Amino acid sequence: MSAAAPSHAVPAARERRARPRLATALELSAPLIAVVLALAVGGAFIAATGEDPLSVYGYMFQQCFGTGYGLGQTLFKATPLLFTGLAVALGFRAGLFNIGAEGQLYFGGFAAALAAVACAGAPALALPAALVAAALAGAVWGAIPGVLKARFGAHEVIDTIMMNFIAFALVAFFGRSVFQLATVRTAEIPPAAALARLDGWFPALHGAPVNLTLLLGLALLASAWWLLFRTKLGYELRAVGLNPGAAEYGGIAIGATQVKALALSGAVAGLGGVNFVLGYKHYFELGFSAGAGFLGIAVALVGRNHPLGVAIAALFFGALSYGGLVINARVPKELIEILVALVILLAIVVQQVVERIARGLR
């Protein structure tokens, strides 16, 4: 019969069991800590302008979430960030930094408009053709840096940055033959290719441009979760991202997986272009992306590269984007740009500090 454990050993054992749980909780809370710190610093800037930070933040929150129209605008601003944030997160999962989501989204929107207009005589094909064209255009634009990485070892950060500029230039060059006279946009897509606005089903959102692209983005987030954590390809992506050497030793083709990761990332970003083209203006316009691809990097970082985290982070940055418009009369709009930059910087710094503390707790 074994001797009873000393009374002082029981609390010590409980503490040892609790420490890993505390470390996990601390790691999960890192993005929230970064956001709170950024808002605190932003509050100092607001106070410097003579405004009350709590009053400004409260007004922004009420305008973004307290009215149907404001909520619709926030969701509309968040929609492209779902796509670009998920695109960057998929790349991160494979250990790749895709900074090309802006160009991929831009190219995808252009391809969607061209495909929809080309199918004007076949209404039943217009919408499917536009969606497929957007995804394919983004996938091709993402796969090119992937091939360069796999074949020549070229760094994807440099390649994807350059691909952004090439996408902008190519669209402007080839667009001259399809843009309407004296404009910087294509002809309007046929009605059959348009994605309906949600206020048709939810009257409270009346007037807000949020559309079915939001539901498409949520479906992609769910699909990405299934892909990453329930499929062989998802396992390969995560394995390459965590330890390329071990993944290769286990029989995973590193180069092929990297190409797949960036092609998949590009396809998701390309589909984000339909929010503007098919769901809002119903035509492609030069400069429509307005930095959504670059902001997707912040969404992925704050969302910890997890589909659920991406959804929450996209909503947060969507609220900041629309909130910057509603508080512009009280504080400079540049405050929002400062907040976004602070969130990104603090997300990186806090994550490093939290991981160091978590390692000590385990």
Phi, psi and omega per residue, in radians:
M1 nan 2.182 -3.039
S2 -1.308 2.609 3.137
A3 -1.286 2.578 3.127
A4 -1.175 2.527 3.132
A5 -1.199 2.494 3.101
P6 -0.986 2.582 -3.077
S7 -1.078 -0.556 -3.115
H8 -1.332 -0.255 -3.122
A9 -1.345 -0.443 -3.101
V10 -1.154 -0.900 3.078
P11 -1.050 -0.628 -3.136
A12 -1.141 -0.705 3.119
A13 -1.147 -0.730 3.109
R14 -1.075 -0.690 3.139
E15 -1.143 -0.689 3.127
R16 -1.130 -0.644 3.122
R17 -1.249 -0.552 -3.084
A18 -1.362 -0.460 -3.056
R19 -1.087 -0.778 3.086
P20 -1.085 -0.659 3.103
R21 -1.133 -0.684 3.098
L22 -1.134 -0.696 3.125
A23 -1.104 -0.745 3.128
T24 -1.120 -0.775 3.136
A25 -1.084 -0.663 3.136
L26 -1.158 -0.723 3.124
E27 -1.130 -0.694 3.139
L28 -1.190 -0.495 -3.094
S29 -1.503 -0.074 -3.083
A30 -0.981 -0.808 3.118
P31 -1.067 -0.683 3.130
L32 -1.125 -0.705 3.096
I33 -1.062 -0.746 -3.141
A34 -1.100 -0.733 -3.133
V35 -1.140 -0.781 -3.136
V36 -1.077 -0.759 3.125
L37 -1.121 -0.703 3.129
A38 -1.125 -0.737 3.110
L39 -1.129 -0.609 3.117
A40 -1.150 -0.778 3.108
V41 -1.152 -0.718 3.086
G42 -1.061 -0.627 3.095
G43 -1.080 -0.601 3.093
A44 -1.134 -0.691 3.090
F45 -1.131 -0.707 3.123
I46 -1.103 -0.772 3.131
A47 -1.070 -0.584 -3.139
A48 -1.160 -0.388 3.104
T49 -1.510 -0.071 3.140
G50 1.659 0.062 3.126
E51 -1.707 2.766 3.082
D52 -1.481 2.058 -3.099
P53 -1.000 -0.759 -3.117
L54 -1.120 -0.659 3.114
S55 -1.151 -0.738 -3.137
V56 -1.167 -0.817 3.128
Y57 -1.111 -0.699 3.130
G58 -1.113 -0.727 3.121
Y59 -1.144 -0.715 3.124
M60 -1.107 -0.753 3.135
F61 -1.112 -0.746 -3.126
Q62 -1.127 -0.682 -3.140
Q63 -1.261 -0.538 -3.116
C64 -1.428 -0.580 -3.026
F65 -2.207 -0.178 -3.050
G66 -1.566 -0.151 3.098
T67 -2.258 2.672 3.127
G68 -1.089 -0.734 3.141
Y69 -1.130 -0.767 3.133
G70 -1.105 -0.715 3.107
L71 -1.108 -0.725 3.114
G72 -1.090 -0.720 3.105
Q73 -1.145 -0.696 3.119
T74 -1.106 -0.776 3.122
L75 -1.134 -0.634 3.099
F76 -1.123 -0.767 3.114
K77 -1.146 -0.556 -3.110
A78 -1.360 -0.419 -3.017
T79 -1.012 -0.942 3.130
P80 -1.104 -0.448 3.131
L81 -1.251 -0.463 3.023
L82 -1.036 -0.763 -3.082
F83 -1.272 -0.884 -3.090
T84 -1.217 -0.636 3.087
G85 -1.117 -0.751 3.108
L86 -1.157 -0.670 3.124
A87 -1.054 -0.833 3.131
V88 -1.140 -0.682 -3.135
A89 -1.104 -0.704 3.108
L90 -1.089 -0.696 3.074
G91 -1.121 -0.776 3.127
F92 -1.024 -0.687 -3.128
R93 -1.034 -0.535 3.116
A94 -1.666 0.205 3.128
G95 1.352 0.359 -3.093
L96 -2.052 2.411 -3.126
F97 -1.781 1.693 -3.120
N98 -1.533 1.742 3.089
I99 -1.638 0.116 -3.078
G100 -1.665 0.213 -3.107
A101 -1.065 -0.529 3.122
E102 -1.091 -0.867 3.127
G103 -1.175 -0.640 3.127
Q104 -1.145 -0.745 3.079
L105 -1.108 -0.742 -3.125
Y106 -1.097 -0.826 3.138
F107 -1.137 -0.680 3.124
G108 -1.112 -0.725 3.110
G109 -1.123 -0.697 3.117
F110 -1.125 -0.791 3.136
A111 -1.110 -0.673 3.130
A112 -1.085 -0.761 -3.137
A113 -1.126 -0.785 -3.136
L114 -1.099 -0.753 -3.123
A115 -1.152 -0.707 -3.135
A116 -1.132 -0.772 3.134
V117 -1.144 -0.682 -3.136
A118 -1.122 -0.466 -3.110
C119 -1.720 0.336 -3.120
A120 -1.016 -0.544 -3.139
G121 -1.447 -0.114 3.108
A122 -2.273 1.361 -3.010
P123 -0.933 -0.613 -3.094
A124 -1.156 -0.415 -3.107
L125 -1.654 -0.242 -2.964
A126 -1.048 -0.897 -3.087
L127 -1.204 -0.875 3.103
P128 -1.017 -0.703 -3.136
A129 -1.115 -0.702 -3.136
A130 -1.142 -0.745 -3.136
L131 -1.164 -0.760 3.126
V132 -1.132 -0.723 3.139
A133 -1.091 -0.722 3.128
A134 -1.086 -0.802 -3.123
A135 -1.154 -0.751 -3.127
L136 -1.148 -0.737 3.139
A137 -1.083 -0.779 3.105
G138 -1.138 -0.689 -3.132
A139 -1.112 -0.769 3.121
V140 -1.097 -0.753 -3.098
W141 -1.200 -0.488 3.053
G142 -1.428 -0.577 -3.087
A143 -1.209 -0.522 -3.109
I144 -1.033 -0.883 3.054
P145 -1.094 -0.537 3.097
G146 -1.110 -0.746 3.104
V147 -1.142 -0.746 3.114
L148 -1.086 -0.648 3.102
K149 -1.169 -0.837 -3.065
A150 -1.236 -0.669 -3.025
R151 -1.505 -0.690 -3.027
F152 -2.089 -0.056 -3.129
G153 1.326 0.242 3.137
A154 -1.139 2.417 -3.063
H155 -1.272 2.268 -3.056
E156 -1.175 -0.449 3.127
V157 -1.100 -0.872 3.121
I158 -1.114 -0.801 -3.086
D159 -1.080 -0.808 -3.090
T160 -1.215 -0.573 3.055
I161 -1.086 -0.830 -3.134
M162 -1.133 -0.616 3.124
M163 -1.116 -0.503 3.049
N164 -1.053 -0.879 -3.104
F165 -1.128 -0.660 3.119
I166 -1.135 -0.708 3.128
A167 -1.075 -0.816 -3.141
F168 -1.046 -0.769 -3.087
A169 -1.208 -0.749 -3.132
L170 -1.112 -0.746 3.138
V171 -1.124 -0.731 3.123
A172 -1.132 -0.646 -3.113
F173 -1.253 -0.948 -3.103
F174 -1.294 -0.385 -3.140
G175 -1.196 -0.366 -3.124
R176 -1.032 -0.498 -3.116
S177 -1.445 -0.233 -3.113
V178 -2.079 -0.249 3.118
F179 -1.192 2.558 3.094
Q180 -1.183 2.661 -3.057
L181 -0.935 2.261 3.075
A182 1.110 0.398 3.079
T183 -2.273 3.019 3.080
V184 -2.049 0.654 3.135
R185 -2.477 2.820 3.114
T186 -1.423 3.056 3.007
A187 -1.162 2.786 3.130
E188 -1.188 2.524 3.103
I189 -1.257 2.740 3.085
P190 -1.168 2.636 -3.120
P191 -0.953 -0.547 -3.111
A192 -1.153 -0.354 -3.115
A193 -1.629 -0.088 -3.077
A194 -1.333 2.482 3.028
L195 -1.652 2.170 -3.010
A196 -1.154 2.592 3.047
R197 -1.336 2.630 -3.078
L198 -1.336 -0.268 -3.129
D199 -1.210 -0.195 3.030
G200 -1.197 -0.468 3.100
W201 -1.805 -0.472 -3.111
F202 -2.170 1.585 -3.060
P203 -0.985 -0.433 -3.127
A204 -1.099 -0.402 -3.141
L205 -1.530 0.215 -3.010
H206 -0.899 2.236 3.092
G207 1.646 -0.316 -3.141
A208 -1.467 2.481 -3.055
P209 -1.451 0.102 3.136
V210 -1.029 2.390 -2.987
N211 -2.423 -3.005 -3.059
L212 -1.118 -0.226 3.063
T213 -1.051 -0.543 3.098
L214 -1.042 -0.787 3.136
L215 -1.163 -0.644 3.068
L216 -1.074 -0.730 3.120
G217 -1.114 -0.728 3.120
L218 -1.143 -0.655 3.088
A219 -1.123 -0.659 3.109
L220 -1.165 -0.655 3.099
L221 -1.070 -0.791 3.115
A222 -1.109 -0.711 3.127
S223 -1.136 -0.667 -3.142
A224 -1.150 -0.680 3.082
W225 -1.056 -0.816 3.127
W226 -1.078 -0.755 -3.137
L227 -1.074 -0.818 -3.039
L228 -1.216 -0.667 -2.966
F229 -1.979 0.020 -3.106
R230 -2.331 0.088 -3.101
T231 -2.260 2.823 3.117
K232 -1.128 -0.732 3.137
L233 -1.072 -0.741 3.119
G234 -1.082 -0.697 3.086
Y235 -1.081 -0.752 -3.133
E236 -1.118 -0.734 3.107
L237 -1.034 -0.845 -3.097
R238 -1.184 -0.649 3.138
A239 -1.137 -0.776 3.112
V240 -1.102 -0.670 -3.142
G241 -1.197 -0.627 -3.092
L242 -1.393 -0.748 -3.099
N243 -2.756 1.598 -3.091
P244 -1.004 -0.690 -3.121
G245 -1.090 -0.821 3.130
A246 -1.160 -0.652 3.128
A247 -1.106 -0.744 3.130
E248 -1.157 -0.694 3.095
Y249 -1.087 -0.549 3.126
G250 -1.432 0.060 3.048
G251 1.726 0.146 3.133
I252 -1.527 2.278 3.098
A253 -1.348 1.862 -3.022
I254 -1.083 -0.882 -3.085
G255 -1.058 -0.824 -3.131
A256 -1.088 -0.668 3.134
T257 -1.172 -0.670 3.114
Q258 -1.135 -0.703 3.087
V259 -1.103 -0.790 3.119
K260 -1.050 -0.739 -3.103
A261 -1.089 -0.821 -3.105
L262 -1.281 -0.547 3.062
A263 -1.170 -0.755 3.106
L264 -1.124 -0.750 3.096
S265 -1.036 -0.786 3.135
G266 -1.127 -0.683 3.135
A267 -1.079 -0.737 3.129
V268 -1.130 -0.792 3.115
A269 -1.098 -0.721 3.134
G270 -1.043 -0.692 3.116
L271 -1.124 -0.448 3.115
G272 -1.088 -0.405 -3.141
G273 -1.169 -0.326 -3.101
V274 -1.280 -0.294 3.120
N275 -1.008 -0.780 3.132
F276 -1.400 -0.809 -2.977
V277 -1.300 -0.833 -3.083
L278 -1.657 -0.446 -3.035
G279 -1.847 -0.238 -3.046
Y280 -2.157 -1.375 -3.054
K281 -1.428 -0.437 -3.120
H282 1.210 0.482 2.962
Y283 -2.825 2.805 3.052
F284 -1.531 2.453 3.133
E285 -2.374 2.384 3.119
L286 -0.972 2.359 3.089
G287 1.371 0.237 -3.037
F288 -1.184 -0.423 -3.011
S289 -1.190 -0.546 3.009
A290 0.880 0.687 3.051
G291 1.433 0.142 -3.103
A292 -1.091 -0.576 3.132
G293 -1.188 -0.752 3.128
F294 -1.196 -0.642 3.112
L295 -1.174 -0.407 3.071
G296 -1.051 -0.485 3.083
I297 -1.096 -0.773 3.106
A298 -1.113 -0.707 3.141
V299 -1.064 -0.780 3.141
A300 -1.140 -0.725 -3.136
L301 -1.117 -0.847 -3.120
V302 -1.206 -0.596 3.139
G303 -1.416 0.068 3.101
R304 0.984 0.511 3.079
N305 1.041 0.418 3.088
H306 -1.931 2.410 -3.103
P307 -0.924 -0.734 3.117
L308 -1.157 -0.733 3.099
G309 -1.102 -0.649 3.101
V310 -1.087 -0.723 3.134
A311 -1.076 -0.787 -3.129
I312 -1.168 -0.768 -3.127
A313 -1.148 -0.664 3.111
A314 -1.098 -0.699 3.097
L315 -1.112 -0.724 3.138
F316 -1.098 -0.843 -3.124
F317 -1.254 -0.505 3.022
G318 -1.107 -0.701 3.098
A319 -1.154 -0.686 3.087
L320 -1.099 -0.713 -3.107
S321 -1.113 -0.851 3.121
Y322 -1.289 -0.630 3.138
G323 -1.081 -0.567 3.099
G324 -1.089 -0.514 3.110
L325 -1.294 -0.690 -3.039
V326 -1.367 -0.389 3.138
I327 -1.767 0.112 -3.058
N328 -1.072 -0.467 3.131
A329 -1.290 -0.307 -3.076
R330 -1.834 -0.657 3.131
V331 -2.369 2.724 -3.133
P332 -1.052 2.484 -3.136
K333 -1.123 -0.363 3.118
E334 -1.117 -0.300 3.105
L335 -1.015 -0.689 -3.133
I336 -1.130 -0.698 3.101
E337 -1.106 -0.658 3.079
I338 -1.111 -0.765 -3.135
L339 -1.078 -0.775 3.137
V340 -1.065 -0.799 3.136
A341 -1.101 -0.703 3.131
L342 -1.127 -0.727 3.136
V343 -1.068 -0.750 -3.140
I344 -1.110 -0.864 -3.117
L345 -1.088 -0.792 -3.106
L346 -1.231 -0.565 3.099
A347 -1.061 -0.693 3.129
I348 -1.229 -0.821 -3.087
V349 -1.163 -0.849 -3.112
V350 -1.075 -0.688 3.134
Q351 -1.048 -0.744 3.137
Q352 -1.130 -0.772 -3.132
V353 -1.139 -0.775 -3.115
V354 -1.117 -0.731 3.126
E355 -1.104 -0.638 3.113
R356 -1.133 -0.762 3.117
I357 -1.153 -0.724 -3.114
A358 -1.099 -0.677 3.112
R359 -1.089 -0.608 3.110
G360 -1.243 -0.437 -3.129
L361 -1.441 -0.396 -3.056
R362 -1.486 nan nan
